[in-house]
């Protein structure tokens, strides 16, 4: 699993900021409208039943009362989503402080130090991380503040994070997570291969399918079962503290929920009475790129990404060099990267539009040396020119040598390196 995938693989949550923003938009009327499920075997907290947790009034809710509420939500989601019931036990209700321990256990079990080092090298070569930033610590901070719940498709376990019992936010989160349990039982979430090596863009697109579906079901449930006062309570909840979190990390984390919901809403029609037939069909024939999530025509035509020839950058650079990543980055992340580096959002989205395919190859060598060779295919020559202009505008701000090359076949090559000499060698290797 690559660095770009890492957050998506662990951020299996309803995001407070996303849930509140979406509900806030929909309070004014129905909507007019981009890290996948966890694979870590997480140790359950004590017991298989939800723990009695203080409610909003400060009184303890009994286990029987909690189970009754959860079973009612399950029945309501079953009616909305139209899938068979999932054979899964009740969720664990944990506090936000306990979530920190959960996330740390997942990191310790699934993210060994050598992988963390490789990810940091790749992200620094892309200009997304500084030498001073600790990627694992930033992920723990981001997820610890954002996650409201998750579903573990290995242990078939749901977790809801709440310090206030089954308040409206926790109930809405359970509606979302129970939808994931239904998806897994009906379609097998592991069959989507959202964490496959060398398939970052495809993984993010399929995560958008998973999260867009669950978010739509959650919102349909909320419109039908929460009062205006409860919806308002959710929208006015404090936003998580994002201090010190790189903007690209937050944007990548949000993509499957925001763009996935937008995409799903086009498939289901009326959000107050959604028809999930087309969503069910998408699980059988899932998206292969974030372009298919962002561009309706690309999805309808099942426009396949252009295959980019492999570049053996490490071999070309010689002894002591090794490849740390080789993957399509994809339309969604290209726009996010451009915006992170200072391109205005609309211009960044336009520059990433017309994407046909890409592949980024990152290699590291002795004494912290690095090189990136990133090739792009475009639908039209004008798309290549628009991207090239945007990327050339950020080259001087990257902090290391970089260049953009217009290739004769209408493709584009971006090269980064730790020195000017390596930049030339990496360009030569990618041009061969």
Rosetta blueprint (number, residue, H / E / L):
1 X L
2 X L
3 X H
4 X H
5 X H
6 X H
7 X H
8 X H
9 X H
10 X H
11 X L
12 X L
13 X L
14 X L
15 X E
16 X H
17 X H
18 X H
19 X H
20 X H
21 X H
22 X H
23 X H
24 X H
25 X H
26 X H
27 X H
28 X L
29 X L
30 X L
31 X L
32 X L
33 X L
34 X L
35 X L
36 X L
37 X L
38 X E
39 X L
40 X L
41 X L
42 X L
43 X L
44 X L
45 X L
46 X L
47 X L
48 X L
49 X L
50 X L
51 X L
52 X L
53 X L
54 X E
55 X L
56 X L
57 X L
58 X L
59 X L
60 X E
61 X L
62 X L
63 X H
64 X H
65 X H
66 X H
67 X H
68 X H
69 X H
70 X H
71 X H
72 X H
73 X H
74 X H
75 X H
76 X H
77 X H
78 X H
79 X H
80 X H
81 X H
82 X L
83 X L
84 X L
85 X L
86 X L
87 X L
88 X L
89 X L
90 X L
91 X L
92 X E
93 X E
94 X E
95 X L
96 X H
97 X H
98 X H
99 X H
100 X H
101 X H
102 X H
103 X H
104 X H
105 X H
106 X H
107 X H
108 X H
109 X H
110 X H
111 X L
112 X L
113 X H
114 X H
115 X H
116 X H
117 X H
118 X H
119 X H
120 X H
121 X H
122 X H
123 X H
124 X H
125 X H
126 X L
127 X L
128 X L
129 X L
130 X L
131 X L
132 X L
133 X L
134 X L
135 X H
136 X H
137 X H
138 X H
139 X H
140 X H
141 X H
142 X H
143 X H
144 X H
145 X H
146 X H
147 X E
148 X L
149 X E
150 X E
151 X E
152 X E
153 X L
154 X L
155 X L
156 X L
157 X E
158 X E
159 X E
160 X E
161 X E
162 X L
163 X L
164 X L
165 X L
166 X L
167 X L
168 X H
169 X H
170 X H
171 X H
172 X H
173 X H
174 X H
175 X H
176 X H
177 X H
178 X H
179 X H
180 X H
181 X H
182 X H
183 X H
184 X H
185 X H
186 X H
187 X H
188 X L
189 X H
190 X H
191 X H
192 X H
193 X L
194 X L
195 X L
196 X L
197 X L
198 X L
199 X L
200 X H
201 X H
202 X H
203 X H
204 X H
205 X H
206 X H
207 X H
208 X H
209 X H
210 X H
211 X H
212 X H
213 X H
214 X H
215 X H
216 X H
217 X H
218 X H
219 X H
220 X H
221 X H
222 X H
223 X H
224 X H
225 X H
226 X L
227 X L
228 X H
229 X H
230 X H
231 X H
232 X H
233 X H
234 X H
235 X H
236 X L
237 X L
238 X L
239 X L
240 X L
241 X L
242 X L
243 X L
244 X L
245 X L
246 X L
247 X H
248 X H
249 X H
250 X H
251 X H
252 X H
253 X H
254 X H
255 X H
256 X H
257 X H
258 X H
259 X H
260 X H
261 X H
262 X H
263 X H
264 X H
265 X H
266 X H
267 X H
268 X H
269 X L
270 X L
271 X L
272 X L
273 X L
274 X L
275 X L
276 X L
277 X H
278 X H
279 X H
280 X H
281 X H
282 X H
283 X H
284 X H
285 X L
286 X L
287 X L
288 X L
289 X L
290 X H
291 X H
292 X H
293 X H
294 X H
295 X L
296 X H
297 X H
298 X H
299 X H
300 X H
301 X L
302 X L
303 X L
304 X L
305 X L
306 X L
307 X L
308 X L
309 X L
310 X L
311 X L
312 X L
313 X H
314 X H
315 X H
316 X H
317 X H
318 X L
319 X L
320 X L
321 X L
322 X E
323 X E
324 X E
325 X E
326 X E
327 X E
328 X L
329 X L
330 X H
331 X H
332 X H
333 X H
334 X H
335 X H
336 X H
337 X H
338 X H
339 X H
340 X H
341 X L
342 X L
343 X L
344 X L
345 X H
346 X H
347 X H
348 X H
349 X H
350 X H
351 X H
352 X H
353 X L
354 X L
355 X E
356 X E
357 X E
358 X E
359 X E
360 X E
361 X E
362 X E
363 X E
364 X E
365 X L
366 X H
367 X H
368 X H
369 X L
370 X E
371 X E
372 X E
373 X E
374 X E
375 X E
376 X E
377 X E
378 X E
379 X L
380 X L
381 X H
382 X H
383 X H
384 X H
385 X H
386 X H
387 X H
388 X H
389 X H
390 X H
391 X H
392 X H
393 X L
394 X L
395 X H
396 X H
397 X H
398 X L
399 X L
400 X L
401 X L
402 X E
403 X E
404 X E
405 X E
406 X E
407 X L
408 X L
409 X L
410 X L
411 X L
412 X E
413 X E
414 X E
415 X E
416 X E
417 X E
418 X L
419 X L
420 X H
421 X H
422 X H
423 X H
424 X H
425 X H
426 X H
427 X H
428 X H
429 X H
430 X H
431 X H
432 X L
